[in-house]
Amino acid sequence: MEPSSVNTLGIYDGHLSTAALLVDGRLSAMVSEERLTRHKNQGGPPERAIGWVLERAGIEGQAVDAVALAMITEPLTHWGEDLAQMRRKIFRAANALLPGTLVGSRLLLKPYILIYKHKRDWKGLNAALSRHGVSPALYKNNRVEHHLAHAAGAYFFSPFRSHEKPMLIVTADNSGDGISATVSLAHRGNIQRLHWIVSFHSIGELYIRVTELLGMRALEDEFKVMGLAPYAQPAQAERAYEVFACFFRSRVGGLTYRNVSGKWGPALRAALHKQLERFRFDAIAAGMQRLLEEVVGNFVLAWVRKTGVADVAVGGGVFMNVKLNMLLSRSPEIDRIFFMPSAGDESLAVGAAALSYARHCLSQNREIDIEPLTHLFWGPEYSDADVRAALGPFADRLTWCEHNDIDSYVARRLAEGDIVGRLAGRMEWGARSLGNRAILADPRELKNVRRINLAIKKRDFWMPFAPSLLEECSGEYLDNPRGLDAPFMINAFPSTDRAQRDLPCGLHQYDLTCRPQIVKRCENPRYHRLLHEFHRLTGVGGVLNTSFNLHGEPIVCSPADAIQTLLASDLDGLALESFYVRKRAAEPVA
C-alpha cells in the first residue's frame, strides 16, 4: 500500500512573514504576507499567506499533517513600541555596565532563549491557523531554531545535495534566537552544527548600524550600502576600513570572528558615528563592504580547509550581499557553492518545512525526495478573465488591446524604447524580480536609468540595475570561467567588453559588475521567448529587469496592483497577461 501524502506547512511570523507548503516534499506554493496585504516587510502571523498556499494546493486546513514554525523566541516585530524602548534601554545598560566579554558570552544565550521563548505570544498565530482549519497543536513540538531553518533551506534545496557526499553549510545574518552565524556539516539528511556565533558578535548587526549611520533604513537598505561602496576613492576607503577593523576581527585563523568594540545595538552606532564623523559617505560604505568580504569570506574558506568539504551551501541575510557571493564563487578552494535564493528571513518558512519533512522521511526510512530549487515562481497567477475584470473600472483612464503573442509584442515595444511593466504567470517569491513581476527596458539606453530612477521607481540615483540574459548569450556577457549558473540574481560577475557595449544599463555604473538572471527556456518559456525576440530585433541578448514596484512598496502581485503602479508612475505600458495597457492620454495601442 502506497503511503499517504504528507502536507507540511512552513511558517515564519517575524520580519517579512511568509508561508510555504510542501506536498510530499515538493514545493507547492510560497508567498510572503506583504504581497497580499500590500504592507512592505509585513510581520506577524502570515494569515493571508497561509490561506493562499492552502487554496493553491487545493487542500483544507484539516489535511495539513505538520506545521513547522521557524524561530523559537519572540520576533522583534511582535513587540510594541513600549517593549521595544525597554529592550533598547536594557541593552544600553548592559553595554555600559558589563564587559563586552560577558555580554558576548555564550553563557547568556540559554537564559535569553528561556526568557524570550516564555514571552512569546502564541495567541495571534494560533488564531490565524485556526481560522484556516489548521490545528495549532501541530507546531507545538515542531519549532525550528532560526539558523537551523536557514541551514536546512540552503541544504535541502541545493542542486548538488547527494547521499554520498557531505556538504558544508554556513549561515550568517543579523540575529535570530540569539545567534548570528553557524557552521554545520550536512550528510544524508542530518545537519550537525560545528560552530556558532552569538548575536553580540554579529557582522550583520554592524552592517545594519552602518546603514542607519548613512541615513538609510535598517533591515531594508543594506543593499544600497553595497551599491554605494565602489564609488569611494581607494585612499579614503582604506582609512574607513582601518576604523572598521578596530571594531571586528577574524580570530583562530578565520574560524570565527569577534566584535572587539565592546558595543552592540544603538551603542555600536554611536561609537561608529564618533569614529567616522568626518568620513565621506561612500568611503564608509566601502570600508564596511571590504570588512564584510574579508571577515565572512575568510570564515567560509577557513571552515572549508578545516573540514576538507568543498561543496558549500549558504543562507541568511548576509548572503544577500552579491559582492561577497562573487568573491566566494570565484574561490578555487570551493568546488561548488549554492546561495539560497532570497536568503533573508523570508526563506525561513520553506527551510523549516523542508527540515520537518526530512525528519519525517528519516523516521520512516524513506528517501528525502525534496527537489532542488530551479525556479522561484511559487506565487499567485491570474487569468485573462481576471485581467479584464481588473481593467473594467479604469476604462476612462486606460486603453488596452489583447494580443495573441504578448511576449513578442512586448519585446518589440522594448526595442522601440518603451519602459514596460510585466505581469505574467505565477509571481516570483523573494526579493528579486525574475521577469514575471518586472519592469523591463532596453539595456542600451542610459537615459532609461534616469527615467526609471526619477519617474518610475523613485529610488536613489547610484543604485545599479540588473539584466535578464538569455542562457544562450550569457557567456558573451559574463566573466564566468567556471560556467556557474545564475537563475536568481543572488550572485555578481565581472562583465565583458560585449556586456559594456550591449548592457550598460544592466551593470554597476562604476565597477561594471553584473548581477544577472540567466533565463532558461525550460524554466520560463514565455520570458525566454520575450528575450529571444528582443535579441532577434536588436542583437542584444538581454534586457534591463528591475522589480515591479514603486520605491517603498512591495512588488506587485495582482493585476489591480500593477494598474495602480502604472497610474502612479511614468511607465509607458503595462503587459497584463495577454493585454497591453497604456494610460488613456497616450496614443492608442495599434
GUDOMAR-222380 format. One line per 2 residues: for each residue x, y negated, z of C-alpha. Coordinates in pm, 1 decimal. Layout:
! residues N
X Y Z ~ ...
This chain:
! residues 590
0.0 0.0 0.0 ~ 136.6 -341.5 -101.0
194.8 -584.0 188.7 ~ -49.8 -876.1 200.3
74.3 -1221.3 101.0 ~ 234.6 -1441.4 365.5
135.9 -1807.9 366.4 ~ 389.2 -2024.8 550.8
316.0 -2390.8 620.0 ~ 614.7 -2613.7 698.0
559.7 -2945.6 872.2 ~ 774.9 -3241.7 968.8
592.4 -3514.6 1162.0 ~ 867.0 -3771.7 1213.3
1010.1 -4035.3 979.0 ~ 874.7 -3969.3 626.6
647.3 -3686.3 740.2 ~ 596.6 -3403.7 492.1
413.4 -3074.3 442.9 ~ 527.4 -2777.6 232.4
361.2 -2443.2 162.2 ~ 534.9 -2117.7 72.4
329.2 -1827.1 -58.5 ~ 532.4 -1506.8 -25.7
845.7 -1717.5 -21.7 ~ 754.1 -1901.1 -342.4
720.2 -2274.4 -302.1 ~ 363.2 -2363.1 -399.3
320.5 -2727.3 -303.8 ~ 506.1 -3003.0 -119.8
429.4 -3370.6 -64.0 ~ 521.5 -3647.7 176.7
241.8 -3825.3 359.2 ~ 348.5 -4168.0 229.8
247.3 -4077.4 -126.0 ~ -111.7 -4010.4 -15.2
-154.7 -4289.7 241.6 ~ 48.6 -4547.4 42.7
240.4 -4649.5 356.9 ~ 613.8 -4625.3 284.4
803.1 -4388.1 514.6 ~ 478.8 -4284.3 684.1
548.6 -4093.3 1003.8 ~ 331.6 -3890.0 1237.9
127.8 -3575.1 1167.6 ~ 107.4 -3533.4 787.1
-267.3 -3467.9 790.9 ~ -341.8 -3557.7 430.0
-34.5 -3370.8 308.2 ~ -143.5 -3058.1 497.5
-487.6 -3075.3 341.1 ~ -348.8 -3128.7 -6.8
-94.2 -2841.2 -4.0 ~ -367.3 -2600.9 113.2
-604.0 -2726.7 -156.2 ~ -337.7 -2694.2 -424.1
-269.5 -2332.9 -325.7 ~ -641.6 -2259.8 -315.5
-640.0 -2126.2 39.6 ~ -834.9 -2207.4 354.5
-659.5 -2304.9 674.6 ~ -754.3 -1970.6 829.4
-537.7 -1798.8 565.6 ~ -217.6 -1963.2 694.6
-6.1 -1695.1 861.9 ~ 270.5 -1912.3 1008.7
327.8 -2278.9 1081.6 ~ 692.2 -2385.6 1109.0
738.8 -2719.4 1284.2 ~ 1069.9 -2894.8 1219.0
1216.5 -3075.9 1522.1 ~ 1153.7 -2976.5 1881.5
1182.5 -3313.3 2058.3 ~ 964.9 -3620.8 2019.2
1030.0 -3800.4 1686.2 ~ 1103.9 -4167.9 1741.6
822.4 -4261.2 1503.0 ~ 575.2 -4136.8 1766.0
696.5 -4389.8 2020.8 ~ 501.8 -4708.0 2076.9
688.5 -5038.1 2094.4 ~ 690.5 -5038.9 2475.9
858.3 -4698.5 2494.0 ~ 1097.6 -4789.1 2215.1
1202.6 -5101.3 2407.5 ~ 1251.8 -4890.5 2721.9
1465.8 -4642.8 2527.1 ~ 1682.9 -4925.2 2394.7
1732.6 -5058.6 2746.9 ~ 1828.4 -4711.6 2873.8
2091.7 -4670.5 2602.0 ~ 2226.6 -5022.0 2661.9
2262.6 -4943.7 3030.6 ~ 2428.4 -4610.3 2955.6
2676.2 -4782.2 2725.0 ~ 2755.2 -5041.9 2988.8
2777.4 -4818.1 3296.4 ~ 2902.9 -4482.5 3172.7
3227.1 -4398.7 2992.7 ~ 3193.3 -4302.3 2627.7
3339.0 -3960.7 2703.8 ~ 3036.9 -3888.1 2923.6
2771.1 -4048.5 2701.4 ~ 2909.8 -3849.8 2407.4
2943.1 -3525.9 2600.1 ~ 2765.1 -3207.1 2502.6
2668.7 -3174.7 2869.0 ~ 2391.2 -3430.4 2821.1
2229.8 -3250.6 2526.0 ~ 2037.7 -2992.9 2727.8
1873.5 -3245.9 2963.8 ~ 1795.2 -3468.2 2662.3
1616.3 -3178.8 2489.0 ~ 1424.2 -3087.1 2805.1
1309.0 -3445.4 2866.4 ~ 1200.3 -3527.8 2514.0
1057.0 -3185.3 2441.6 ~ 840.6 -3226.5 2750.1
742.3 -3580.6 2646.2 ~ 628.3 -3471.0 2302.7
263.6 -3548.9 2233.7 ~ 123.2 -3240.6 2062.9
-236.9 -3363.8 2052.6 ~ -215.0 -3551.4 1724.9
-51.9 -3261.5 1540.9 ~ -293.2 -3009.7 1692.6
-588.9 -3221.0 1582.7 ~ -451.1 -3261.8 1228.9
-406.9 -2886.1 1190.8 ~ -743.5 -2803.1 1346.0
-928.3 -3036.6 1109.2 ~ -797.6 -2822.5 824.0
-883.2 -2494.5 994.7 ~ -520.2 -2410.3 1083.9
-459.0 -2275.1 1432.0 ~ -211.4 -2493.4 1629.4
-106.4 -2177.8 1816.5 ~ 81.2 -2068.6 1504.1
369.3 -2309.9 1567.4 ~ 396.0 -2255.1 1943.5
689.4 -2014.7 1906.4 ~ 797.4 -2136.6 1563.5
958.0 -2474.3 1632.7 ~ 1276.8 -2515.9 1434.1
1559.7 -2734.3 1562.9 ~ 1624.8 -3033.2 1337.2
1967.0 -2941.5 1197.6 ~ 1878.7 -2575.2 1167.8
1592.9 -2681.2 937.9 ~ 1838.6 -2889.4 731.5
2078.1 -2593.2 713.0 ~ 1802.9 -2347.9 619.9
1677.7 -2565.2 335.6 ~ 2025.6 -2601.0 187.4
2099.7 -2228.3 222.2 ~ 1777.9 -2058.3 115.7
1715.0 -2282.6 -186.6 ~ 2073.3 -2270.1 -315.3
2108.4 -2121.8 -666.8 ~ 2414.1 -1918.1 -564.1
2291.2 -1762.4 -238.9 ~ 2373.8 -1392.9 -259.3
2351.9 -1081.5 -45.5 ~ 2722.6 -1010.5 -87.3
2898.2 -1339.9 -13.1 ~ 2871.1 -1572.6 287.6
2808.2 -1943.2 242.2 ~ 2933.0 -2239.5 443.2
2652.0 -2476.6 544.2 ~ 2725.5 -2832.6 658.8
2463.7 -3080.2 778.3 ~ 2505.1 -3445.4 873.7
2260.7 -3727.6 940.1 ~ 2182.3 -3999.1 1192.0
2035.6 -3780.2 1465.5 ~ 1788.1 -3502.9 1527.5
1724.3 -3315.6 1852.3 ~ 2033.6 -3480.9 1997.8
2270.4 -3358.9 1722.7 ~ 2417.6 -3544.1 1423.6
2616.8 -3276.8 1235.6 ~ 2660.7 -2899.5 1223.6
2870.6 -2634.3 1054.1 ~ 2730.8 -2283.2 1002.0
2808.2 -1960.5 821.1 ~ 2512.1 -1802.5 645.9
2501.3 -1443.8 522.2 ~ 2219.7 -1205.0 436.7
1957.1 -1443.6 566.0 ~ 2121.7 -1514.9 900.6
2259.9 -1858.4 990.5 ~ 2533.6 -1862.9 1254.8
2628.6 -2205.9 1391.7 ~ 3003.5 -2254.6 1433.6
3025.5 -2617.8 1539.3 ~ 2805.0 -2914.3 1619.2
2847.8 -3284.4 1695.0 ~ 2621.4 -3473.0 1933.3
2440.7 -3788.6 1826.3 ~ 2676.6 -4024.3 2008.5
2940.9 -3931.4 1751.8 ~ 2709.8 -3977.7 1452.2
2872.4 -4133.6 1149.1 ~ 2521.5 -4165.1 1007.4
2439.8 -4390.4 1304.0 ~ 2744.4 -4604.4 1221.0
2627.0 -4637.2 859.1 ~ 2280.2 -4737.7 980.6
2422.7 -5008.1 1208.0 ~ 2629.4 -5144.8 918.9
2311.7 -5154.0 709.8 ~ 2145.5 -5363.6 980.7
2453.8 -5583.0 1015.4 ~ 2425.8 -5668.6 644.5
2064.2 -5779.2 691.3 ~ 1903.2 -5466.6 542.9
1652.2 -5214.8 674.8 ~ 1777.3 -4918.9 876.4
1677.1 -4569.6 756.0 ~ 1584.5 -4714.6 417.5
1851.9 -4938.7 264.4 ~ 2169.1 -4737.9 326.5
2188.8 -4664.8 -46.5 ~ 2222.2 -5040.1 -103.5
2537.7 -5044.7 108.7 ~ 2678.8 -4766.1 -108.4
2585.1 -4958.7 -424.4 ~ 2745.2 -5276.9 -296.5
3074.2 -5116.6 -193.4 ~ 3252.4 -5104.8 -534.6
3230.1 -5483.1 -578.2 ~ 3477.5 -5560.3 -295.9
3831.1 -5676.2 -363.8 ~ 4076.7 -5397.3 -264.3
4270.1 -5603.5 -9.0 ~ 3952.2 -5715.9 167.6
3808.4 -5364.6 158.9 ~ 4129.8 -5231.4 315.5
4107.7 -5479.3 603.7 ~ 3745.1 -5382.1 669.9
3834.1 -5014.6 657.4 ~ 4103.5 -5068.9 920.9
3837.2 -5211.8 1153.0 ~ 3605.7 -4915.4 1096.9
3892.9 -4672.9 1153.2 ~ 3911.7 -4807.0 1509.4
3550.3 -4700.4 1564.4 ~ 3550.4 -4347.3 1418.3
3830.0 -4097.3 1368.2 ~ 3875.0 -3742.5 1244.6
4004.6 -3501.7 1506.9 ~ 4154.4 -3149.2 1522.4
4276.9 -3157.9 1164.4 ~ 3941.0 -3280.9 1038.6
3736.7 -3002.4 1204.6 ~ 3544.4 -3263.0 1399.4
3517.2 -3640.2 1428.2 ~ 3452.4 -3877.0 1713.1
3307.1 -4217.5 1787.3 ~ 3601.6 -4368.9 1974.1
3443.1 -4711.8 2022.6 ~ 3253.4 -4612.8 2338.0
2943.9 -4779.3 2187.5 ~ 2619.3 -4647.6 2041.6
2295.5 -4794.7 1907.1 ~ 2249.8 -5173.3 1948.5
2575.2 -5194.7 2143.5 ~ 2756.9 -5045.2 1845.3
2603.4 -5302.2 1612.3 ~ 2705.9 -5583.0 1849.1
3063.7 -5454.6 1856.8 ~ 3071.8 -5435.2 1476.5
2939.0 -5789.5 1449.6 ~ 3214.9 -5918.6 1674.8
3491.9 -5741.0 1480.7 ~ 3357.1 -5815.9 1132.1
3219.1 -6166.7 1178.4 ~ 3445.9 -6330.7 920.1
3445.7 -6049.7 663.1 ~ 3268.6 -6066.1 326.6
2955.6 -5853.2 295.3 ~ 3094.1 -5647.5 5.9
3417.7 -5577.7 196.3 ~ 3216.1 -5449.4 492.7
3021.2 -5217.3 263.0 ~ 3343.1 -5093.7 100.8
3516.5 -5028.4 431.6 ~ 3220.1 -4831.5 563.0
3188.1 -4627.3 244.2 ~ 3557.5 -4539.5 246.1
3541.3 -4427.8 609.5 ~ 3237.3 -4210.2 536.6
3405.1 -4043.4 240.0 ~ 3724.2 -3978.0 434.1
3570.5 -3853.7 758.3 ~ 3290.3 -3639.5 614.6
3495.8 -3526.4 316.3 ~ 3776.2 -3410.3 548.4
3519.9 -3247.0 776.7 ~ 3373.8 -3030.2 498.5
3710.1 -2935.7 349.2 ~ 3866.4 -2856.6 688.3
3591.0 -2601.5 752.0 ~ 3635.5 -2454.5 403.1
4000.4 -2395.8 491.6 ~ 3928.4 -2262.5 840.4
3661.5 -2013.1 730.3 ~ 3801.9 -1928.1 388.2
3448.2 -1969.4 248.5 ~ 3448.3 -2190.6 -61.0
3078.3 -2166.7 -153.7 ~ 2917.3 -2461.6 24.1
2566.6 -2599.7 71.6 ~ 2494.0 -2930.5 244.5
2187.8 -3105.3 384.4 ~ 2088.5 -3405.2 593.4
2059.2 -3773.1 510.9 ~ 2434.9 -3840.8 496.5
2442.5 -3627.4 180.9 ~ 2207.4 -3865.7 3.3
2530.4 -4060.0 -49.9 ~ 2613.7 -3970.6 -410.1
2968.2 -4111.4 -396.5 ~ 3052.5 -3878.8 -108.2
2895.5 -3596.0 -306.1 ~ 3104.3 -3683.4 -611.7
3418.6 -3654.6 -400.7 ~ 3315.9 -3311.0 -270.7
3200.8 -3175.2 -605.5 ~ 3537.6 -3258.5 -764.3
3744.8 -3094.9 -489.8 ~ 3941.6 -2792.5 -615.8
3908.7 -2636.6 -268.2 ~ 3533.8 -2585.0 -319.0
3426.0 -2317.4 -565.5 ~ 3054.6 -2405.8 -576.8
2852.0 -2665.2 -389.3 ~ 2476.9 -2718.7 -360.1
2342.2 -3053.4 -245.2 ~ 1994.5 -3014.6 -100.4
1780.9 -3240.7 -322.2 ~ 1643.2 -3542.2 -137.4
1843.6 -3425.1 162.0 ~ 1692.1 -3660.7 420.9
1426.3 -3573.6 675.7 ~ 1165.9 -3523.3 402.9
1340.8 -3189.6 337.3 ~ 1289.8 -3061.0 692.8
940.5 -2922.3 630.8 ~ 1047.1 -2693.2 349.2
1363.8 -2590.9 534.9 ~ 1162.0 -2490.7 840.7
913.7 -2297.8 624.7 ~ 1195.4 -2112.0 447.8
1357.7 -2012.9 777.3 ~ 1025.8 -1889.8 915.8
959.3 -1678.7 607.7 ~ 1316.4 -1542.2 604.9
1284.4 -1433.2 967.9 ~ 959.1 -1257.6 882.9
1129.3 -1072.4 597.8 ~ 1422.0 -969.6 818.1
1182.7 -837.8 1083.7 ~ 1008.2 -627.4 816.2
1332.0 -513.5 644.9 ~ 1208.1 -691.0 332.7
1419.9 -873.1 77.3 ~ 1424.5 -1250.6 125.3
1292.9 -1344.1 -216.3 ~ 1292.3 -1723.2 -183.5
1357.1 -1870.1 -526.4 ~ 1619.8 -2143.6 -571.1
1508.4 -2498.5 -637.6 ~ 1539.4 -2557.3 -1010.4
1294.3 -2848.1 -1021.0 ~ 1105.2 -3070.1 -775.5
764.7 -3100.8 -941.3 ~ 556.2 -2982.6 -645.5
310.5 -3269.5 -601.9 ~ -34.0 -3367.1 -735.2
-123.3 -3380.1 -1103.3 ~ -414.3 -3542.2 -1284.7
-621.8 -3460.6 -1591.7 ~ -715.9 -3689.2 -1878.3
-1064.5 -3699.2 -1726.2 ~ -913.5 -3830.3 -1402.0
-729.8 -4097.3 -1600.9 ~ -1046.7 -4207.2 -1782.9
-1226.8 -4240.0 -1451.6 ~ -943.1 -4448.7 -1305.2
-928.6 -4677.8 -1611.6 ~ -1305.4 -4738.1 -1626.3
-1327.3 -5020.0 -1368.2 ~ -1044.1 -5208.7 -1541.5
-1192.4 -5233.1 -1892.2 ~ -1195.6 -5613.2 -1867.8
-826.7 -5629.7 -1774.0 ~ -669.8 -5338.1 -1962.5
-670.0 -5191.4 -2309.6 ~ -575.0 -4833.0 -2389.2
-552.5 -4570.5 -2659.3 ~ -535.0 -4191.0 -2642.3
-251.9 -4010.4 -2823.9 ~ -212.5 -3650.0 -2933.3
162.8 -3668.8 -2860.1 ~ 200.4 -3935.5 -2593.6
559.9 -3838.5 -2514.7 ~ 684.3 -3904.0 -2867.9
482.6 -4225.4 -2873.7 ~ 646.6 -4344.7 -2550.1
989.1 -4269.8 -2700.0 ~ 902.6 -4498.8 -2991.9
783.7 -4772.6 -2757.5 ~ 1111.5 -4747.6 -2562.9
1314.2 -4763.9 -2884.2 ~ 1124.8 -5080.8 -2977.7
1200.4 -5246.4 -2644.4 ~ 906.9 -5171.1 -2415.0
962.7 -5100.7 -2046.5 ~ 712.4 -4826.9 -1967.0
571.2 -4670.5 -1651.5 ~ 512.1 -4298.4 -1694.7
275.1 -4067.5 -1503.4 ~ 277.4 -3712.1 -1638.2
224.7 -3367.6 -1488.2 ~ 296.0 -3285.8 -1125.3
454.9 -3558.1 -915.7 ~ 815.4 -3501.5 -816.3
893.2 -3459.5 -446.6 ~ 1164.7 -3665.2 -282.6
1335.3 -3999.9 -306.6 ~ 1435.9 -3985.0 -674.0
1226.4 -4033.9 -983.8 ~ 1273.8 -3735.1 -1214.6
1063.0 -3853.0 -1506.3 ~ 706.6 -3769.7 -1404.9
657.6 -4082.4 -1194.2 ~ 911.7 -4308.8 -1359.5
980.6 -4649.5 -1508.5 ~ 1168.9 -4594.0 -1834.3
1364.2 -4829.0 -2060.4 ~ 1619.1 -4836.6 -2340.1
1956.4 -4793.9 -2162.6 ~ 2145.0 -5000.7 -2420.8
1977.8 -5335.2 -2347.9 ~ 2138.4 -5507.7 -2048.9
1850.5 -5756.1 -2038.9 ~ 1636.9 -5464.9 -1918.5
1835.9 -5454.2 -1593.4 ~ 1748.6 -5815.4 -1519.6
1384.4 -5770.4 -1620.9 ~ 1333.9 -5462.5 -1406.4
1512.8 -5613.0 -1107.3 ~ 1336.5 -5950.2 -1112.3
995.2 -5893.5 -1266.6 ~ 911.6 -5528.3 -1204.8
1096.3 -5362.8 -917.3 ~ 1173.5 -5693.2 -740.2
1488.0 -5545.6 -586.2 ~ 1846.5 -5652.4 -511.5
2043.5 -5755.5 -818.3 ~ 2356.0 -5546.5 -751.6
2183.6 -5209.2 -735.0 ~ 2267.3 -4973.1 -1022.6
2012.1 -4780.4 -1223.5 ~ 2044.0 -4418.7 -1332.5
1981.3 -4231.1 -1657.6 ~ 1788.1 -3921.0 -1752.7
2003.4 -3727.7 -2001.0 ~ 1924.9 -3455.7 -2249.0
2107.1 -3142.0 -2139.6 ~ 2239.0 -3104.6 -2492.8
2400.9 -3451.5 -2481.0 ~ 2514.7 -3469.7 -2119.3
2868.7 -3353.2 -2197.4 ~ 2918.8 -3661.5 -2416.0
2837.9 -3896.5 -2126.6 ~ 2974.3 -3741.9 -1806.4
3330.2 -3669.5 -1695.6 ~ 3228.4 -3325.6 -1572.8
3516.5 -3081.7 -1626.9 ~ 3357.6 -2815.1 -1405.9
3030.2 -2826.2 -1600.1 ~ 2826.5 -2896.6 -1287.1
2450.3 -2901.2 -1317.5 ~ 2280.4 -3223.2 -1208.4
1899.9 -3198.5 -1222.7 ~ 1819.2 -3401.2 -908.0
2013.3 -3732.1 -915.8 ~ 2196.2 -3626.5 -599.0
2549.9 -3643.3 -739.8 ~ 2758.0 -3903.5 -923.9
3012.7 -3865.7 -1203.7 ~ 3266.2 -4088.4 -1375.9
3130.0 -4190.4 -1714.6 ~ 3285.2 -4152.8 -2058.5
3354.0 -4421.8 -2316.9 ~ 3049.2 -4298.8 -2507.8
2831.6 -4350.0 -2199.1 ~ 2965.1 -4700.9 -2155.9
2854.7 -4777.2 -2513.3 ~ 2520.6 -4594.2 -2511.3
2406.7 -4618.2 -2148.2 ~ 2535.7 -4943.6 -1995.8
2206.3 -4995.2 -1806.9 ~ 2230.4 -4648.7 -1651.1
2576.8 -4694.6 -1498.7 ~ 2705.2 -4876.9 -1193.3
2792.4 -5213.6 -1340.4 ~ 3128.2 -5238.1 -1161.2
3282.6 -4891.4 -1125.5 ~ 3092.2 -4739.1 -1424.0
2994.6 -4424.4 -1235.2 ~ 2672.9 -4247.9 -1325.2
2406.1 -4079.4 -1107.2 ~ 2234.2 -3869.6 -1374.8
1936.7 -3642.9 -1408.0 ~ 2019.3 -3375.4 -1664.9
1690.7 -3266.3 -1822.3 ~ 1647.1 -2909.2 -1942.0
1373.5 -2809.2 -2182.5 ~ 1281.7 -2508.2 -1968.1
1224.5 -2718.7 -1653.8 ~ 1034.4 -3015.4 -1800.2
945.2 -2961.3 -2166.2 ~ 736.3 -3277.4 -2202.8
1004.0 -3509.4 -2064.3 ~ 1267.2 -3325.7 -2269.0
1057.7 -3390.1 -2581.5 ~ 1042.0 -3763.2 -2499.2
1421.0 -3778.4 -2462.0 ~ 1471.5 -3573.0 -2776.6
1253.3 -3811.8 -2979.0 ~ 1435.2 -4114.8 -2835.4
1764.2 -3951.6 -2937.1 ~ 1632.1 -3891.7 -3288.3
1528.1 -4255.3 -3319.9 ~ 1832.9 -4420.6 -3162.9
2117.6 -4170.6 -3147.4 ~ 2123.1 -4215.2 -2767.3
2074.5 -3900.5 -2559.6 ~ 1922.2 -4060.0 -2251.9
1701.6 -4333.8 -2111.7 ~ 1713.5 -4558.8 -1806.4
1496.9 -4399.3 -1536.4 ~ 1401.2 -4567.0 -1210.4
1131.7 -4477.6 -961.6 ~ 778.3 -4591.9 -1045.0
706.5 -4830.8 -761.1 ~ 739.5 -5190.1 -658.7
1006.8 -5269.8 -402.1 ~ 890.2 -5169.5 -55.2
614.8 -4936.7 -177.7 ~ 610.6 -4556.8 -213.7
649.7 -4404.2 -558.2 ~ 310.4 -4393.0 -729.9
110.1 -4074.0 -700.4 ~ -225.6 -4119.6 -875.2
-346.8 -4299.7 -1188.6 ~ -500.9 -4564.1 -961.1
-159.6 -4626.8 -800.4 ~ 1.3 -4657.3 -1143.2
-263.8 -4900.8 -1267.2 ~ -218.0 -5125.2 -963.6
158.8 -5127.6 -1023.5 ~ 107.5 -5223.0 -1389.2
-119.8 -5511.0 -1288.9 ~ 123.6 -5634.9 -1022.4
436.5 -5621.1 -1239.4 ~ 580.9 -5715.2 -1576.1
568.9 -5363.9 -1723.0 ~ 500.0 -5367.6 -2096.9
296.4 -5049.4 -2091.9 ~ 182.2 -4752.0 -1894.3
171.2 -4389.0 -2010.2 ~ -101.4 -4210.1 -1812.5
-104.2 -3850.5 -1932.5 ~ -240.0 -3884.3 -2291.6
-319.5 -4256.8 -2265.2 ~ -102.3 -4560.0 -2337.7
-225.7 -4858.7 -2140.0 ~ -149.7 -5230.6 -2157.8
-280.8 -5542.7 -1993.2 ~ -566.4 -5696.5 -2189.9
-360.6 -6012.6 -2250.6 ~ -114.7 -5811.8 -2457.8
-155.0 -5730.0 -2824.9 ~ -399.4 -5441.1 -2888.8
-240.3 -5097.6 -2898.5 ~ -207.0 -4956.4 -3251.0
